[in-house]
Amino acid sequence: MSPLVTPAELDALLGRVTVLDVRYRMGGPGGVAVYVEGHVPHALYVDLDTALAAPPGERGRHPLPDPEAFGAAMRSVGVFAERPVVVYDDWEGRAAARCWWLLKHHGHPDVRVLDGGWSAWVAAGGEVEDGMRLPHTGDFQPGPGVLPVIETDEVLAFADRRVLIDARNADRYAGETEPVDPVAGHVPGALNVPTGTNLRVDGSFRSGTEIAALYQAAGVASGAEVGVYCGSGVTATHDILALAHAGIEAALYPGSWSEWVADPSRPVATGHQP
């Protein structure tokens, strides 16, 4: 099953799936205000900073949440173990992918992301519901993490022996600019495949065949073991979602660049080459 769902497919599923609104902007306010103004019918709002991440610290700006805290947050927005979930945002899937990854990681069997997000829903003429929807309690219990992750002490060896992808924009990867973290550059040996590579001009995902070809052109050899990081472990899941769409499994380095540079002894590379 594709990890993506079209607006038309979601419209046909309404009432039979749990819909989560994860609208978010890095460094900006949460999306609850725009949720109140209008959202997909039946959707409940999920705050990325509090439900999909632990407080920032040595493990980065968006550490993985405690599984029990994550499970409680998902139950509070009506996530059931045996009911499909569809997640959307207004950031071309970058925040929705984080929720998708966490639910899959903790054992939910059927989670998909709305391709093109909120803008695609509106453009397709989807019904819009406003106001706050009363939450209802689900029964989802998070299991132990099952998706592959890379720990900090494994990063350099992974980059040396496998394929480590940096999902940030090229200027941040090269160290030409760094608007968020205290050190600019990238993990030595990492390739750069920005999340925008995954998308068409309209913000929808490219086909799985196109994505596989683009990653191969960037240096991801066919059959390679792949890992991904970004600034804080959020948008890296967008690359993981895209690769899953292409039938390729990839591991997440959850702490990502924000954790990597928290220790000044860790090496940093600059420029547009690994």
C-alpha positions in Angstrom: 0.0 0.0 0.0 1.3 3.5 -0.9 2.0 5.7 2.1 0.2 8.5 0.3 -3.5 9.2 -0.3 -5.0 11.6 -2.7 -7.7 14.2 -1.8 -10.3 12.1 -3.7 -9.3 9.0 -1.9 -9.5 10.7 1.5 -12.9 12.2 0.7 -14.2 8.6 0.0 -12.8 7.4 3.3 -14.1 10.2 5.6 -16.0 8.7 8.5 -14.0 5.5 8.3 -10.5 6.8 9.1 -9.0 9.0 11.8 -7.8 12.3 10.3 -5.0 14.2 12.0 -4.2 17.9 11.2 -0.5 18.6 11.9 -0.2 22.0 10.4 3.1 23.6 11.6 5.8 26.1 10.7 9.3 25.8 12.0 10.0 28.7 14.4 6.4 29.9 14.1 3.3 29.5 16.2 1.4 26.2 16.2 -1.3 25.6 13.7 -4.3 25.5 16.0 -5.5 29.0 14.8 -5.6 27.9 11.1 -7.2 24.6 12.2 -10.1 26.5 13.8 -10.5 28.6 10.7 -10.9 25.5 8.6 -9.9 21.8 8.4 -10.7 18.5 6.8 -14.0 17.2 8.2 -13.6 15.0 11.3 -9.9 16.0 11.6 -8.4 16.7 15.1 -5.4 18.9 15.6 -2.0 17.6 16.7 0.7 20.0 17.9 4.1 18.8 16.6 6.2 20.4 19.4 4.3 18.8 22.3 2.8 15.6 20.8 5.4 14.5 18.3 8.6 15.6 20.1 10.1 15.7 23.6 11.4 19.0 25.0 14.6 20.2 23.3 17.9 19.4 24.9 21.1 17.5 24.3 19.3 15.1 22.0 18.4 17.9 19.7 15.6 20.4 19.0 12.9 17.8 18.4 13.9 14.6 20.2 11.7 11.6 19.8 8.9 11.7 22.3 8.6 9.2 25.1 6.5 6.3 23.7 3.9 6.5 26.5 3.6 10.2 26.1 3.2 9.8 22.4 0.6 7.1 22.8 -1.4 9.2 25.2 -1.3 12.1 22.7 -2.5 9.9 19.9 -5.3 8.3 22.0 -6.5 11.9 22.9 -7.1 12.6 19.2 -9.0 9.4 18.5 -6.3 7.1 17.2 -7.4 3.5 17.3 -5.1 0.5 16.8 -7.3 -1.0 14.1 -8.6 2.1 12.4 -6.7 3.7 9.5 -5.1 7.1 10.0 -4.5 9.9 7.5 -2.3 12.8 8.4 -2.0 16.1 6.6 -0.3 19.5 7.1 0.3 22.7 5.1 4.1 22.2 4.7 4.1 19.8 1.7 4.1 16.8 4.0 7.2 17.7 6.1 5.3 17.8 9.5 2.8 15.1 8.5 5.6 12.7 7.7 6.9 13.0 11.3 3.5 11.8 12.6 3.4 9.1 10.0 6.8 7.9 10.9 6.1 7.8 14.7 2.9 6.0 14.3 4.5 3.4 12.0 7.5 3.2 14.3 5.3 2.4 17.3 3.3 -0.3 15.5 0.3 1.3 13.8 -0.4 -0.8 10.7 -2.2 1.6 8.5 -1.0 5.3 8.3 -0.9 7.5 5.2 -0.2 11.1 4.4 -2.5 13.3 2.3 -0.5 14.0 -0.8 -0.3 17.8 -1.3 -1.7 18.4 2.1 -4.2 21.1 3.0 -3.7 23.1 -0.2 -4.4 20.0 -2.3 -7.6 19.3 -0.3 -8.9 22.9 -0.9 -7.8 22.9 -4.5 -9.7 19.7 -5.1 -12.9 21.3 -3.7 -12.8 19.2 -0.5 -15.4 20.1 2.2 -14.1 22.4 4.9 -15.2 22.2 8.6 -14.4 25.1 11.0 -14.3 25.5 14.8 -12.9 23.1 17.4 -14.0 19.5 17.2 -14.5 17.7 20.5 -11.8 15.1 21.0 -12.7 11.5 21.4 -10.4 8.9 23.0 -8.8 6.1 21.0 -7.2 2.9 22.1 -3.8 3.0 20.4 -1.0 1.6 22.6 2.5 2.3 21.3 4.7 -0.8 20.9 8.5 -0.8 21.0 10.1 1.1 18.1 10.3 -1.1 15.0 11.6 1.2 12.3 15.4 1.5 11.9 17.1 4.4 13.7 20.7 5.5 13.8 22.3 6.5 17.1 24.8 9.3 17.4 27.8 7.0 17.9 26.8 5.1 14.7 26.6 8.1 12.4 30.1 8.3 11.1 30.4 4.6 10.5 27.0 4.6 8.7 28.1 7.5 6.5 31.4 5.7 5.7 29.9 2.2 4.9 26.4 2.9 3.8 24.5 6.0 2.4 23.7 8.9 4.8 21.4 11.6 3.4 21.2 15.2 4.6 17.6 16.3 3.8 18.2 20.1 4.4 18.5 22.6 1.7 21.8 22.7 -0.2 23.0 26.0 1.3 22.7 24.7 4.9 24.3 21.4 3.9 27.3 23.3 2.4 27.6 25.5 5.5 26.9 28.7 3.5 24.1 29.6 5.9 22.7 28.3 9.1 19.6 30.1 10.4 18.8 27.7 13.2 21.7 25.7 14.7 24.9 27.1 16.1 27.3 25.4 13.7 27.0 25.3 9.9 27.9 22.4 7.6 27.1 18.7 7.4 28.1 15.2 8.7 31.3 14.2 6.8 30.4 11.7 4.1 26.7 12.6 3.9 25.0 13.2 0.6 22.5 16.0 0.1 19.0 15.3 -1.1 16.8 18.2 0.0 13.2 17.4 0.7 12.1 19.6 -2.2 13.6 16.9 -4.5 10.6 14.7 -3.5 8.0 17.1 -4.8 6.4 18.4 -8.0 5.8 22.1 -8.5 2.3 21.8 -7.0 3.7 20.3 -3.8 2.5 16.8 -4.4 5.0 13.9 -4.3 6.7 12.7 -7.5 6.0 9.1 -8.6 8.0 6.4 -6.9 9.9 5.7 -10.1 10.9 9.4 -10.4 12.0 9.5 -6.7 14.1 6.4 -7.1 15.8 7.8 -10.2 16.5 11.2 -8.5 18.0 9.6 -5.4 20.1 7.3 -7.6 21.3 10.4 -9.5 22.3 12.0 -6.2 24.5 9.0 -5.3 22.1 6.5 -3.7 23.1 3.3 -5.4 20.4 0.7 -6.0 20.1 -1.6 -3.1 22.1 0.6 -0.7 21.3 0.8 3.0 20.1 4.3 3.5 19.9 6.6 6.5 18.5 10.2 6.7 18.9 13.2 8.9 17.9 16.9 8.8 18.1 19.8 11.2 16.1 18.3 14.1 14.7 15.0 12.9 11.4 16.3 11.5 11.9 16.9 7.8 14.2 13.9 7.5 11.0 11.8 7.7 9.8 13.5 4.5 12.7 11.9 2.7 11.9 8.6 4.4 8.3 8.9 3.3 9.4 9.6 -0.3 11.7 6.6 -0.2 8.9 4.4 1.1 6.8 5.6 -1.7 9.5 4.4 -4.0 9.7 1.0 -2.2 13.0 1.8 -0.4 13.4 1.5 3.4 15.5 4.2 5.2 16.7 4.7 8.8 16.2 7.9 10.7 18.9 9.7 12.7 16.5 11.3 15.2 18.7 13.9 16.8 20.0 15.0 13.4 22.2 18.1 13.0 21.0 19.8 16.1 22.2 16.9 18.2 25.3 16.4 16.2 26.7 19.9 16.7 25.8 19.9 20.4 29.1 18.3 21.0 32.0 20.4 19.6 34.3 17.4 19.3 32.2 15.9 16.5 33.6 16.6 13.0 31.9 18.9 10.6 32.3 19.2 6.8 31.4 22.1 4.5 31.0 22.6 0.8 28.8 20.8 -1.7 30.6 17.5 -1.6 30.3 14.7 1.0 
